[in-house]
Amino acid sequence: MLTVKIDNDAIEARLRERAAANGHSPEDEAREVLGTALLSRTALPDQNLGQALHEEFAKLGGVELDLDWLRKLPDREPPTFD
């Protein structure tokens, strides 16, 4: 069991509006919103950020990056934060 206190009037009002529009109680609507957010693939990705970005760009046809300029950068010591 989880109890959530909403102390933001705008969020509470929006939850009540959304619940009424969907024929739910505010509590049922909150459960639905949480369930959708927490169980969606984007909320809990199974891959790292790089893989997720690769998949998103692949949907658009992919992106080819010219990264040769990186090889031309001089080597340098990493910064210290002493």
ChimeraX attribute file (.defattr): number of C-alpha atoms within 10 A of each C-alpha:
attribute: neighborCount
match mode: 1-to-1
recipient: residues
	/A:1	2
	/A:2	3
	/A:3	5
	/A:4	7
	/A:5	6
	/A:6	10
	/A:7	8
	/A:8	8
	/A:9	9
	/A:10	10
	/A:11	11
	/A:12	14
	/A:13	12
	/A:14	12
	/A:15	19
	/A:16	18
	/A:17	15
	/A:18	17
	/A:19	18
	/A:20	13
	/A:21	9
	/A:22	12
	/A:23	11
	/A:24	15
	/A:25	14
	/A:26	19
	/A:27	13
	/A:28	13
	/A:29	19
	/A:30	17
	/A:31	12
	/A:32	14
	/A:33	13
	/A:34	12
	/A:35	11
	/A:36	12
	/A:37	13
	/A:38	12
	/A:39	11
	/A:40	11
	/A:41	10
	/A:42	10
	/A:43	10
	/A:44	10
	/A:45	12
	/A:46	10
	/A:47	9
	/A:48	8
	/A:49	10
	/A:50	9
	/A:51	11
	/A:52	14
	/A:53	11
	/A:54	12
	/A:55	13
	/A:56	12
	/A:57	11
	/A:58	11
	/A:59	8
	/A:60	8
	/A:61	9
	/A:62	11
	/A:63	9
	/A:64	6
	/A:65	6
	/A:66	7
	/A:67	8
	/A:68	8
	/A:69	7
	/A:70	8
	/A:71	8
	/A:72	8
	/A:73	8
	/A:74	7
	/A:75	7
	/A:76	6
	/A:77	6
	/A:78	6
	/A:79	6
	/A:80	5
	/A:81	4
	/A:82	3
